[in-house]
Amino acid sequence: MSSNGTVKRKVVYTIIENGEGKSFWRLVGSAFVNRDDSLTVLLDALPVNGRLHIREPSERDEKAHA
């Protein structure tokens, strides 16, 4: 939670390698920062590679969740 009382949302991706030296990011859920700075993660899909990347939402992410 931020200092003004709002919930800080983050986005959760898995990064998928395509085998040709390229990768793409697949949105798989959201995360929320708790009062003690721990995270609650809600996944819509499970990554088969076991990797999650959690970051601040971009403008593009905000439009996708609107």
N, C-alpha and C positions, 0 to 999 in steps of 0.2 A: 504494500500500500504506500502511495506517495505521501509526502508531507501534507498535501491538501485533502487527504482522505479518499482519493480515488484509487481504484484498483489498477495496478500496473500490469497490463497484459503484454505477453510476448508471443511470438509465433514459433512453432516447432516444425522443422524440416528434417527430412532425411536426404542425404546427398548420394545420388546414384551414379556410379561410374558406368559408362557405356562400352568399355573395352577398347575404345579407339582414342584414348587420351582426353576425352571430353566427359563432362559430368553435368547432371541437371539436378535441380533442387525440387523436391516434391513436398508440398505442404501437407503435414500429417496431423496437425493439432495446434492447441494453444497452451500456454503456461501462464500462471498468475503468481506474482510475488506476494508472499504472505508477510504478516507483520514482523516476523523474526528473520526476514530475508530468505527464507527457504522458498522452494517452488512447488506449486501444485501443477501437475502436467496432465492434460486431458488429450488423449490420442484418438483420432478417428480411424487410424490405420497403424499397423505395426510394421516397422522397417525390417526387411529380411536380412539386411546387413548388420543390424544391431546398433547403427549409428544414428544419433539424434543431434541436431544443431538447433540451439535455442537462441533467439536474438530479438532485439527490439523490432517491432513491426515497421515496415517501410510504408510510404504513401500508397503503394500498390497493394500491400497487404490490407491496409485500412479500407480501401475501396472494395476488396474482395469480401470482407466481413460485414460490410454495411447492408 
